[in-house]
Amino acid sequence: MKLRPTFVLAFAALAAACTDGPAGSDRGRASGDLALAGATEMVNDAPQQGGRPTVLRFRSIEDPDFPANRAVCQAAPFQANVFLGASLWSEAATASSGRIVNNGVRRVGSATACIRITDPTFPPGLPQMMFARFDTPEGVFTASGACTLISNDVPRPGLVLGGCHLRVVDGPAAMAGGAVTSLSVFNPANLAGFATGSEWTVQFYPHR
């Protein structure tokens, strides 16, 4: 396996100086390690079975400036009763450990999530249906699946952690298919100091 470094100095400068992150983001916390993470892009030249996928990672945060588009939810294969609108933000991590040190580098899009909540006590282990659309610079991705509840008392009772696992059902024309996953935080009790949002990974494959 051969790794080739490609230096992207413009992104390093952006990670070190940009302060347009959302409220509550760790903006402006750049370091030499962070600059290396933003400036060095490692390209894996080894062949990959089935073709090399494209991977996107970003943070979503519930945002009143980007309300949920109820028209998106009309296409969901279930009747949604919770509608979330969010802005999407790129992030920066340290090169040495992958720790996120700036979770609001730049706004890169918006999203609508349509959810069906069946138990407002949010018991761990319960799957809840989700249908979502992500508007990103790489294209518009529509995904459908479920979010499984992980806990409802960490770090305080009333805060809900979950993991979403969605199949991409519509996307850019060059896409053959893909998946969307998240680590999500829901704050239905409106606890002070916590926001509803997710860390998302989108992985999709090109047509061969």
N, C-alpha and C positions, 0 to 999 in steps of 0.2 A: 504494500500500500504506500503510495507516494503522496505527500501533502505539499501543496504549493501555496505559500503565503501571498496574498494580494492586499496591498495597502490602500485603504480608503480613508485618506486624511480628512476629507470634508466631514465625514460622519463622526470622526473623533472630535473635531472641533465642536460639532453640534452637541454631542453627548456631554462635553465639558461645559458648554456655555448656555444651552437652551434652558429657558425658565417658563415655558408656556404650558406646563403640566397642569392637570386638574387639581382641585383642592384635595389635600391629603396625600399628594404624591411626594416622593422623595426627590424632588427636583433640585438641581444644582449641587448634588453630592458627588461630583466627579473626582477621580483620583488617577494617579499614574496607571494603576491596574485597570481602571475603567477605560481609560484612553486606549490601552492596548486591546481591550475587548472590542471596542468600537472600531479600531483602526485595522485590525488584522482579521481577515476572512480566510479560513482554511478551506481549500478546495480538495475534495477527495477524488483522486483520479481512478480509483479502482472501479471496475465494472460492477453494477448492481443488478441482481436478477429482477426482471420485470420492469426495468426502467427506473430512472432516478426520480423520486417524487420532489415536489416543491413543498416546503414547510414554512408556514407563517406563524409567528408568535406575537401576541399583543394582549393588552389589558383592556377590559371593558369596565366602565363605571356608569351607574345610573345617572342620567344627566337630563335636567329639565329643558335644556336647549335642544335636545334631540328626543322628542316624545315618541312613544311607540306608534308605528304605522299600523293601524288596525286592519288595513287592507291586506297586509301580509298574512295576518292571522286567519283570514277567510280561506286560505289555501291549506291550513293545517288539517290533518286527518283526525282531529278531535275538536271538541268544543273547549276553547281556552277560557279561563276565568281570571288569569293574571297576565297583565301586559306590561312589559318593561322596555323602555327606550334607553339607549346608552351611547356614549361616545367611545371610540377605540383609540388606544394610545400605544405607541411603540415604547420599548423599554431598553435599558442598558444594564449589562451585568459585568462582574469582574471576570477577567480571563482565568484567574487562578482557581476559582471555585464555582463560578456560575451564579453567585449570589446577586440578586437584583438590587442595584443601588440607585437607580433612577427609573421609577415606574410611570413617568409622565414626560418622556423626551419630546414627543410631538404627537398631535392628534392626527390619526391616519384613517379615520372613517367613522362610521356609525353602525348601529345594530338595533334590530327589533327582536324581542323574545316573546313568544306566546307559550304560556305554561298552563297546565291543568293541575291545580292543587286539590287533592282529594281528602287530605287530613291536615287541618290547621295546627295540629300539635307537632307535626314534622318528625315522626318517629324515625330513628336511624334504620337504614336498610330499605326504606320505602322508595320505589321508583315513581317519578312523576313525569308525565309526558311534556316534551318541549319541541317547539318548532321555531326556527330562528332564521333571520336573514342578516348577513354581514356585508356591508358595503365597504370595500377596501380598494386600495390602489391596484391590487392584483386582479380585481374583478368582484362581482357580486356572487356570494355563495349562499344558497339556501340549504338548510340542514334539518333533519327530523330524527327524533329519538327520545331519549329519556335522561333525567337527572336523578341519580340515586342519592338519597339523603345519608350523610355520614354521621353528623352529630347535631344536637340542638342545645348544647350547653357549654361550648368551647369558643372563646375563653370565658363567656358568661352565659347564663341561662337566657334563652330567647334568640341567640344568634345561631344561625343554621349554616352548616357547611355541607356542600354536596359536590358530586362529580358528575359532569354531563358527558354523554357519549352519543354522538349524533352521526348519522350518515348524510353525506352531501347528496342531495337529490337534484340540485340544479346549480350550474356554475358556468364559467367561461367556456366558449365553444371548443377550445383545445383540450379541455379536461375530460378524462375518461371516468373519473370518480374519485371519491376520497372520504375522509372522516374528519370530524371536529370533536375535540375533547376539552374539558375544562376542570379547574379547581375553582369552585364558586362559593361566594359568601352571600347569603340572603339575610336581610335585616328587617323581617316583618314587624318586629316590635319597636322599630325606630329607636334602638338603643343609641345613646349619644356616643360619638367617637368611632362609629362603625358605618361603613358604606356598603351598599349592595353592588357587587362587581365580581369579575371573574378573570382568571388567567387562562387564555385560550391558546390552543395549538390547532392549526388547520393543516392537514396533509392531503395533497391531491396529486393524481398521476396524469401524465399526458397520454393522448391517444398514440398508439404505437404505429 
